[in-house]
């Protein structure tokens, strides 16, 4: 008897079951196919490519990345604590959404900008007039999309860095903590004020933690945040989706995404004099890859787009995507 004749003799409910199983098998085939290569082989291949990319680079690199469909991952000093620079704004955003969900924060509440609030570095609020009042929702967008330092400090004044740290600890993040407000140069300093870090958290007050600057984290912690967002597990499914939407509108792609044309990326970057950092979900054609990369101890101070740290992050991110979400061979 021919196969099709056998199918015709099956009851309707059996036919539905056969078709359903076949559909599920086809839907999961790409992930299963990628897992056909042993994890050790994938790890070795990525390691070789990364070592080649880092050859001659005088700084240090820590990173963690995982394919969000297959679970295959790669780590390099993934649990080592590193300064966050502006990537700490991702945990701050999570706390904002959590407090809004809990009814402790109103997105429409307006915070008043003063000249004393204005700090240098990235952002646009320094161009606004003192006395302007902006909704917390707008400040959150500015904090992520254009990495506005002044907006970040206004938000930290409202929620407190300690609240962020408690939330991160509850999520099981072992290294991630806000230490203080962003200490760029004040554009209108108070001549009577004594210079000292503002907005110090309990963690920031601990001896030795001043070396982290605004915040501390590690690549594995940051990827855990991204993975929870991707799976709709942070705050709520709707809130997770909105946070990813905001990250997709982030402007800086000098590192991750630099040479990834027509690829959707949800990310937050950070920069210090001798550090570049990027936290991102890359929606590659062959699967989404979450990654966090920090390049530290860059010898030269260069805030141009071709900073060696940016160039290395770009190369490393491509290696991670190609290694963890390869196309069909």
N, C-alpha and C positions, 0 to 999 in steps of 0.2 A: 504493500500500500504506500502511495506517495505521501510525503510529509504534509502537504496541504490537505490531502484527504483525511489524514489522521486528525488534523486540527478541526476540520469541519465536524468530525464525530464527537468532539468534546462538548460538554455542556457549556452554556454561556458563562457561568461563573468561573469555570476552569479556564476558559479562553481569556477572560479578563485577568486572571491571576498570572497566566503565562506572559501576557503582554506587559503587565505591570512589572514583573521581575525583570524582563528584558529591558524595559525603559530605565529602571533603576540601575541596572548593570551598565548601560550605556552612559548614564549621567555621571557615574562615579569612575568611569574608565580612565580619564586623564590622571586623576589623583593616584589610582592604583598603578597606572603605568609608570608614573614618576617614582613610585616606591619600589619598582622592580630592581632598581640599582641599589646595591647595599649602601647603608648610611655611611659606613667607613670609607667607601670609595668616593662618595660625594664629598665627605669631609676632607679627604686627601686632595681631591681635585681643586676644591676651593682654597685650601691652605696653600697649595703650590702657586696658584694664581695670585693670591694676596701677598705672599712672600716676594713674588716678582714685582708686584706693583709698589711695594714698600721699599724695595732695594734702593739704598742710597738716601732714603728720607731720614733726616736727623731726629725727628720727633717720635712720639709714642702714639700707639693706636689701641683703642679698645672698642669692641663691637659685639653685637648680638643680632641675629636675624633668624626668622622662621617663616616657612611657607604656611600661610594660614589655612590652607586646604589640606595639605598632607601632614603637617606637623614636623617635617624635616627641618633641622636647624643647624646653625653654625655659630660657634662662640670663640672669641679671642679676648681674654681678660674681661669677660662679660660681667663679672661680679665685682670688679675693682671700682672703688668710688672715684668719681671724677667731678670737677666743677661743671655745673649745668649751663652757665651763661643763660641765654634766654629760653632754653628748652624747659626751664622750670615753670614757664608760663602755661605749659600743658597741664601739670597737676593743679595749678591755680584755677584754670578753667574748669577742671573736674569739680573742684570744691564749690565754685559758683553754681554750677548746674545742680549739685547735690543739695545745697542750701535752698535753692529755688524750689526744688522738688519737695523739700521738707517744709516749705512755707515760711522759712526764716529769712528769705531774701526776695525782694520785689525787683524784677528786671527793670521796671519803669522808674524806680527810685533814682533821683538825680543827685549826683555828687558835684560839688562846686569846685572849680579849678581856681587856684590862687597862683600868683607868681612864684611863691615859695615852693609850690609843688613841682614846678617845671625842672626837669633834669635833662641833660644832654643825651646824645645817642639817638637810637632809632625812634621814629614816631613823628606825629604831626601836632600833638597837643601844645607843643612849645610855641606854635604859631597862633594859637587862640588867645583871646583876651582874658585877663583875670576876671573872675566873676561869672564866666560862662558855666552853665550847669549841664551836665551830660548824663543820660540814663546809664545805668550799670550795663545794660545790654550793649549799648554802643561802645562803652569802654572795653568790654570783653572782646568785641569784634576788633577794635583797634589794637588791643594787646596781642592778639594772635595774627591777624591779617597783615599788619605793618609793624608788629613787634614793638608797640609804643611803650617806652619805659615809664613815662609819666602816667599813662593810663594804668599800668601795672601797679605802680605805687599807690594810686588812688584806690584801687581795688583792695590792695593789702591793708590800707588804712581802714577799709570797711569790714573786711572779713577776718583779718589777722592771719599771719603766717602760721601760728600754732594750729589753727583749725585745719589748714592744708596738711600739716604734718600728721595730725591725728587721723585724718582721712586716709592718707597714704599708708600709715601703719595698719589700719583696719583692713586695707586691701592686701596686706602681706608684703608690701614693698619695704625692703630692709635698709636701703641706702638713701631713699629719696626724701629730701627735707628742704624747706625754705629756711635760710639762715637769717636773712634781713631784707629790707627794701633795697631797690637798685640804687647804688651809690655812684651815679655818674656826676659830673660837675653840675652844681646848681646854677641855673642861669641868673637867679636873683637871690644870692645868698644873704642870710641874716647876719649882719656884721657883729651882732652881740652873741651869736650862737657859738658854742664850743664844737669843734669838729669831732663827730663821733658817728658810728653807724646808727642809722635810724631803723626802727621797726625790728629790732633784734628779737628772734624767737628764743624759746627755751633751748632749742638745739643750737642755735647760733651763739648763745652765751657760753656754751661749753668750751673749755680750754682747747685751743688748737683749731677750732672750727672756723675761725676767721679766714683760714687759707682757702676755703671753698667759695668765698665771695657771696653772691646772692643765694646760691643753692648747691646742693650735692645730690648726685644720683649715680646710677650705673646703667650700662646698656640693657641688662636683663630686666631691670625695673621698668624702664621706659617702654620696652617692647611688650611687657605684660599689660601696661596701660593701653597700648594700641590694640592688642589682641582682645581685651575686654570691650573696647569700643567697637571693634569690628564685629564681635559676636552679640552686641547689644546688651552687654552685661554691666555697664557702668551707669548707675543712677536708674535708668530705664532704657528700654529699647528706643523710644523716641528721642530721649536726651542723648544717647550714644550716637544716634544717626545725625542729630543736629551738630554735635561736636565734630564729627568727621566732616560734615559739610563745611564747617568753618575752617578746618585744617586744609581742606581742598582749595580754599580761596587765599591761603597764605602766599605772599608775594615772592619770597626769597627761594630761588632754586639754583643758587650758585654752587651748591654741593649736590645733594640727591636731586636728580631730575635735570641736571645741567645739560646732558646730551640725550635725554630720553624724550624724543619728539612724539607727540600724540599719545602720551601715556598719562593717565590720571594719577595724581600723587596727592596724598593727604599728609601734611608735614609741618614741623616746627623746627626752625634752625636756631643756632646760637653762636655768638662770637665774642671772644675776648682778645686781648693783644696777642697772646701766644696760643690761642685755642680756637678750633672750629668744631661745631657739633651739629648733628642732624638726626632727627627722629621722624620716621616716615613709614607710611604704608604705600608701597608701589603696586598699583593695579596692573600688573604685566599681563600680556595676552595669554600667558600660560599659568596664571595663578597669582594671587595677591601675596606679596612678601612684606612683612613688617620688619623694620630694622632700626637700630640706633647705633650711630658711629660717632666717636669722639676722637679727634686728632689733637694732641696736646704737645706742649714744648716746641712749638713752631719757632724757629730762631728769629725770623724777621717779623716786625710789626708792619702789617700791610692790610688795610681794610678795602683793598680793591677786589673786584670779582675774581681775579686770577690768583688770589692768595694760595700758596702751595697746599694749605689744608683743604681748601675748597676743591682743588683739582684732585687731591688724593681721595677725598670722600666721594667725589663723582665716580672715579675709577672703581673704588671698592664697592660702591652701591651697584654698579653694573655687574661686577663679578658675582655678588651675592644673588642678584636676580637671575643671572644666567645659570648659576650653580644650583639654586634652590627651586627655580621654576623654569627648567629647560624646555625648549621646544621639542617636537617629535624628531627623533633621529632618523 
